[in-house]
Amino acid sequence: MKIAFFSTKQYDREFFDRVNKDFGYEIVFFESRLKDRTAPLTKGFDAVCVFVNDEINAEVLKALNEAGVKLLLLRSAGFNNVDLCAAYYNKIRIARVPAYSPNSVAEHAAALMMSLNRKIVRAYNRVRDGNFSLEGLVGFEVHDKKIGIVGTGKIGVCFAKIMLGFGAEVLAYDPFVNPELERLGVKYLPLEEVFKMSDVISLHVPLIPETQHLINEGSIKGMKKGVMILNTSRGALIDTSAVINALKSGQIGSLALDVYEEEANIFFKDLSGQVLQDDIFARLLTFPNVLITGHQGFFTDTALLHIAQTTLSNMRDFEHGALKPGNEVTCDRLKLKTDCGRPCGRADKQVNP
Ligand code: NAI
């Protein structure tokens, strides 16, 4: 079986080559993203393997179908970059890595929170420069603060436990209450209440139509003045322009991002020798109370190994006609098949599913 890998870096090759010794697939690594212009490269492959910023839209899926591709392997948990309807109509199955290491992202969110709160980056730069002044470095104690978690799935649960370890009061919103967290003392409240009461708000929800721009001008107004916001989930959960206005007014006290709405053109590349073209992102970088990392929440050795093992196991399960239900992504899972309201693969309906 032949698999074409897109958006690959040296670390992908290293971990997949290591794990593939047990599977023996024929793998070709491409550095470029999968999009309409690179889709023809998939001709003759049985499967393609992609990451979060590949664009798996209806056009690409049609091209994959024509190239003979039968399976789309996601090296991620999130699948917001895939047109699920179009995949269905083009007879392409999809498998993801539902949980490669939720601790990796939760721990990164905690690291961002503490670095931002205790101004570690500013302090580090000052000390290296021989400046030992503490002016402007005052932080807060997380102990007894109210930490609001939106989305208590796999990552949200890990983050909640870390925050409980700090002695924080943890508030949460999720359509599904987690009884274990409740037993540990987490208080589930309506979303507006979590926004209103929290000193820190951390987002751990998938990007779906209902969560797009969850943080917007209106919701920000309902938050505590000076709130800290953490987003390690998906960039488009936040309306970045609204957040910039709120940072300027002081309504948002600080912001840490591991994801950005328009990250596809920026993240995972070395652009240090180039002029940054994204003015909104450039504005974010000017704030002393904004800390940004380039989508590295998942980036631990444990997670990379799990991603490689699960991805190649998905390939093997597909070969044996037994994709795991929790790993397979279908339109039905999100009830989007008939009423997602997005332009999608319906144009390809002539391809019988
Ligand atoms: P999960 O599927 O285990 O949990 C998501 C939770 O969100 C579920 O409990 C669900 O009920 C809840 N939810 C759904 N809609 C909601 C809404 N409207 N309001 C509140 N809660 C809602 O997902 P997991 O593994 O915890 O991942 C969360 C997100 O983290 C992923 O969707 C992905 O976008 C992001 N992620 C980021 C990574 C990074 O490197 N920064 C790596 C992996 C995931």
Residues whose N, C-alpha, C, O or C-beta is under 5 A from the ligand:
A	BS01	NAI	A77 G78 P98 V105 V150 G151 T152 G153 K154 I155 G156 Y173 D174 P175 F176 H204 V205 P206 L207 E210 T211 T232 S233 R234 D258 H295 Q296 G297 F298
